[in-house]
């Protein structure tokens, strides 16, 4: 019997459009012979399924079900495809855990922890697995001094919302006088801001997932942006950045990136598909941690689909593995 799968997309953040694009790819690639897929778009105003006839049906949030043609549809599992809140920060994860519905992503605590870049940095630094850039964490409702921040950090620095993705609200600051405006820009996206030292090097990223108790590490990608950093435009506009999979780096570096990513996956208690980003400082041969992305993009221009194809798998096979692992853990 085919399983009923809810594919949730949308969300409350500036990454809404990317989430919808990711969901379109996932929906097209899920095996219709095995799964009945119901795409549910989540916004602050509604959680809605649109039927083949164009009619919108609201989700019953009491049990996360749909009523279609008089019949109640319950879900065997949820494929979470939301970038940002509430699908990447632990909120939906907690909701589904309370209802006892299995889902494809990391658990509530891991999702919440990794979503906050500053707190995640602190945990990763304490694990002593990889270098972490020096940083300062500030809050909108607490006083801060831009001059004092630059006494702790050396320029240039990156200023970014502590909880956010796709580089929205992010700035690279090269001069002291640029810092206040960069902080203000980041505070428009979040109530917490992370300011961290810039590490000059090559950006390497690695997707990985677990099935049947074993971690599969995908080929790594090098991201080369024609802009000063890998911002929203560079990520989602074809031709603005160059993404090389597998990355053309020494084998020792590839193995170090993959091994470190796998260790972080285990130590942070991850589930489902996760992407871990690093900077390799070639001059010193040091590897620096950038972030853990527990809801990596799945659109046509996204990194993980590139890595999946480079591993010799189809996206249909890959997404099926994620769902079957989720169902097995139910």
Secondary structure, DSSP 4 states (H G I P E B T S, - for coil): -PEEEEEEEE-SSTTHHHHHHHHHHHHHHS-TTTEEEEEEEE-SS-EEEE-TTS-EEE-BTTTTBEEETTEEE--SEEEE---STTTSSSHHHHHHHHHT-EESS--HHHHHHHHBHHHHHHHHHHHTSSEE--EEEEETTS---HHHHHHHSPSSEEEEESB--TTTT-EEE-SGGGHHHHHHHHHTT-SEEEEEE---SEEEEEEEEEETTEEEEPPPEEEEESSSS--HHHHHSTTTEEEEES--S-HHHHHHHHHHHHHHHHHTT--S-EEEEEEEETTTTEEEEEEEETT---STT-HHHHHHHHTT--HHHHHHHHHHHHHHT-
